[in-house]
């Protein structure tokens, strides 16, 4: 049975949780620790991690809509880090919107 495009399934949320985990693991900082850019990046990655944590929490309590929203926010923070030149996406145009 195919998934309805107007509903958020557990599988869909799990898919995006996995994509975001892979993006978080793959992207590496470009600037040296202690630089203003690395400090900005740490804020962005903390936001990504917090949203990913929230997404998992919402999924665990059965709130798939908020889980889906939160994991997309998490991925957007990581993607923004790549786009702004704070993270290296290693040429992966599937996980990231490359500059």
MARDRENZA-153548 format. One record per residue (C-alpha): residue number from 1; chain; x, y, z. Coordinates in nm, 3 decimals, padded with zeros to 5 digits. Layout:
<nodes>
resi:chain:xx:yy:zz
NUM:A:X:Y:Z
...
</nodes>
This chain:
<nodes>
resi:chain:xx:yy:zz
1:A:00.000:00.000:00.000
2:A:00.142:00.340:-00.090
3:A:00.167:00.615:00.166
4:A:-00.077:00.902:00.141
5:A:00.090:01.231:00.052
6:A:-00.126:01.424:00.299
7:A:-00.029:01.227:00.610
8:A:00.290:01.191:00.807
9:A:00.373:00.828:00.878
10:A:00.625:00.692:01.127
11:A:00.827:00.566:00.829
12:A:00.843:00.914:00.677
13:A:00.962:01.069:01.004
14:A:01.216:00.788:01.052
15:A:01.344:00.848:00.698
16:A:01.408:01.215:00.771
17:A:01.558:01.138:01.112
18:A:01.805:00.911:00.931
19:A:01.883:01.168:00.661
20:A:01.949:01.431:00.926
21:A:02.169:01.195:01.130
22:A:02.373:01.121:00.817
23:A:02.403:01.492:00.735
24:A:02.512:01.574:01.091
25:A:02.777:01.301:01.079
26:A:02.907:01.395:00.735
27:A:02.934:01.773:00.764
28:A:03.260:01.888:00.917
29:A:03.361:02.230:01.051
30:A:03.565:02.444:00.814
31:A:03.697:02.705:01.058
32:A:03.941:02.645:01.341
33:A:03.807:02.604:01.692
34:A:03.792:02.932:01.883
35:A:03.726:03.150:01.578
36:A:03.412:03.363:01.561
37:A:03.286:03.139:01.279
38:A:03.332:02.824:01.486
39:A:03.143:02.988:01.772
40:A:02.855:03.068:01.535
41:A:02.864:02.713:01.405
42:A:02.843:02.568:01.757
43:A:02.522:02.766:01.811
44:A:02.379:02.636:01.484
45:A:02.472:02.276:01.558
46:A:02.324:02.300:01.906
47:A:01.998:02.417:01.749
48:A:02.014:02.123:01.503
49:A:02.077:01.877:01.784
50:A:01.799:02.021:01.999
51:A:01.547:02.004:01.714
52:A:01.654:01.647:01.631
53:A:01.609:01.550:01.997
54:A:01.266:01.713:01.997
55:A:01.172:01.530:01.677
56:A:01.256:01.195:01.834
57:A:01.059:01.290:02.147
58:A:00.753:01.389:01.944
59:A:00.774:01.065:01.744
60:A:00.799:00.864:02.067
61:A:00.478:01.018:02.200
62:A:00.297:00.971:01.868
63:A:00.296:01.333:01.752
64:A:00.420:01.270:01.399
65:A:00.329:01.615:01.268
66:A:00.546:01.798:01.521
67:A:00.817:01.532:01.482
68:A:00.825:01.592:01.106
69:A:00.840:01.968:01.153
70:A:01.116:01.946:01.412
71:A:01.339:01.716:01.208
72:A:01.307:01.943:00.908
73:A:01.415:02.238:01.124
74:A:01.711:02.031:01.248
75:A:01.822:01.952:00.897
76:A:01.776:02.314:00.791
77:A:02.024:02.430:01.059
78:A:02.284:02.183:00.929
79:A:02.213:02.273:00.569
80:A:02.247:02.643:00.653
81:A:02.588:02.575:00.805
82:A:02.700:02.422:00.475
83:A:02.543:02.698:00.268
84:A:02.707:02.970:00.479
85:A:03.050:02.808:00.454
86:A:03.073:02.706:00.819
87:A:03.051:02.333:00.742
88:A:03.199:02.128:00.462
89:A:02.933:01.912:00.297
90:A:03.200:01.719:00.108
91:A:03.026:01.769:-00.226
92:A:02.714:01.577:-00.119
93:A:02.430:01.742:-00.306
94:A:02.181:01.484:-00.177
95:A:02.221:01.569:00.192
96:A:02.296:01.940:00.146
97:A:02.214:02.244:-00.063
98:A:02.567:02.317:-00.176
99:A:02.696:02.671:-00.226
</nodes>
